[in-house]
Amino acid sequence: MAKTGQDIRVDVKITNGANKPVTLAIVKGKGHAELNYEIKVTREYNQTVEPTALVGPETLPIISGKLLIELDPGESFSDYFLLNNVYNVSNPGVYIVQVQQEPVAGRAAARSNSIKVVVQ
């Protein structure tokens, strides 16, 4: 639960549940997972939430400078982002957040479970 105007930190942890290594493309450093994943946010009942300028239609994905890391089966990678830097979550309510990473090196996309963030 968060209060309006507070930074809302969302932790992202990807665990390789496959029986073979998987490859992820990541930006070096922690705290900017929005550069590593596609983040989808909706309000409860599938209402649209506006992205901030950081992820608006004029922005391009950052491809250069990404590192490829390999996760062995059972291994995890953790990062985080500030939700309010990526989406306009300034109105009270329930927001549904999901992240995914597009396939790398012929692998399947990685998609998270959805989480609910309550803003009061």
Secondary structure per residue as TSV (DSSP state, phi and psi in degrees):
chain	resnum	aa	ss	phi	psi
A	1	M	-	360.0	140.7
A	2	A	B	-135.1	159.1
A	3	K	-	-100.0	148.5
A	4	T	T	-52.1	132.9
A	5	G	T	90.3	-13.4
A	6	Q	S	-78.1	150.2
A	7	D	-	-68.2	135.4
A	8	I	-	-113.8	105.2
A	9	R	E	-85.0	129.2
A	10	V	E	-116.4	118.7
A	11	D	E	-86.2	137.1
A	12	V	E	-119.8	125.9
A	13	K	E	-131.1	120.9
A	14	I	E	-108.0	126.4
A	15	T	E	-117.1	132.0
A	16	N	-	-75.5	107.5
A	17	G	-	-95.0	3.1
A	18	A	S	-83.6	171.0
A	19	N	S	-97.1	15.9
A	20	K	S	-144.6	161.8
A	21	P	-	-61.3	149.2
A	22	V	E	-124.6	152.3
A	23	T	E	-109.9	134.0
A	24	L	E	-119.7	146.3
A	25	A	E	-104.0	120.8
A	26	I	E	-133.3	154.9
A	27	V	E	-85.0	137.0
A	28	K	S	-64.9	137.6
A	29	G	S	102.0	159.8
A	30	K	S	-107.4	158.3
A	31	G	S	98.8	3.6
A	32	H	-	-134.6	50.3
A	33	A	G	-60.9	-20.1
A	34	E	G	-62.4	-18.2
A	35	L	G	-86.8	-13.0
A	36	N	T	-102.2	-19.9
A	37	Y	S	-135.3	157.4
A	38	E	E	-85.9	126.6
A	39	I	E	-110.9	127.3
A	40	K	E	-114.2	129.2
A	41	V	E	-131.7	130.8
A	42	T	E	-132.1	161.8
A	43	R	E	-84.9	165.6
A	44	E	G	-54.7	144.9
A	45	Y	G	69.6	28.4
A	46	N	G	63.8	28.5
A	47	Q	E	-77.3	142.5
A	48	T	E	-69.0	143.5
A	49	V	-	-120.6	132.6
A	50	E	-	-76.9	133.2
A	51	P	B	-73.8	158.8
A	52	T	-	-79.1	177.6
A	53	A	G	-61.2	-24.3
A	54	L	G	-60.9	-34.0
A	55	V	G	-123.1	21.3
A	56	G	S	-68.9	175.8
A	57	P	T	-64.4	-18.8
A	58	E	T	-85.1	-10.9
A	59	T	-	-84.8	151.6
A	60	L	-	-111.7	146.5
A	61	P	-	-64.9	144.3
A	62	I	-	-85.2	114.7
A	63	I	-	-105.6	-45.1
A	64	S	T	-68.7	149.3
A	65	G	T	85.6	1.3
A	66	K	E	-86.3	145.9
A	67	L	E	-103.0	145.0
A	68	L	E	-95.2	125.0
A	69	I	E	-120.4	148.0
A	70	E	E	-111.8	129.6
A	71	L	E	-104.2	124.0
A	72	D	-	-74.6	162.8
A	73	P	T	-52.8	130.6
A	74	G	T	85.0	-12.9
A	75	E	-	-80.4	151.0
A	76	S	E	-124.6	158.3
A	77	F	E	-131.8	131.4
A	78	S	E	-120.7	146.1
A	79	D	E	-157.2	-178.3
A	80	Y	E	-154.4	165.7
A	81	F	E	-146.5	162.5
A	82	L	E	-96.6	113.6
A	83	L	H	-56.6	-41.8
A	84	N	H	-71.6	-11.4
A	85	N	H	-80.0	-19.2
A	86	V	H	-107.1	-35.8
A	87	Y	B	-133.8	152.5
A	88	N	-	-79.0	97.5
A	89	V	-	-115.2	38.4
A	90	S	-	-82.5	-14.1
A	91	N	S	-92.9	139.5
A	92	P	S	-58.3	146.8
A	93	G	E	150.4	-171.9
A	94	V	E	-105.9	127.2
A	95	Y	E	-115.1	139.0
A	96	I	E	-106.6	124.7
A	97	V	E	-119.9	134.6
A	98	Q	E	-142.0	140.6
A	99	V	E	-119.4	153.3
A	100	Q	E	-150.4	158.0
A	101	Q	E	-125.1	133.4
A	102	E	-	-64.9	158.2
A	103	P	-	-58.6	144.2
A	104	V	-	-126.2	134.6
A	105	A	T	53.4	45.0
A	106	G	T	76.6	8.9
A	107	R	-	-89.7	164.2
A	108	A	-	-74.6	158.1
A	109	A	-	-65.8	147.4
A	110	A	E	-101.6	126.3
A	111	R	E	-129.3	137.1
A	112	S	-	-86.5	168.3
A	113	N	-	-69.7	158.6
A	114	S	-	-84.7	143.3
A	115	I	E	-122.1	154.5
A	116	K	E	-104.1	133.1
A	117	V	E	-118.3	124.0
A	118	V	E	-101.8	123.7
A	119	V	E	-111.1	127.7
A	120	Q	-	-113.5	360.0
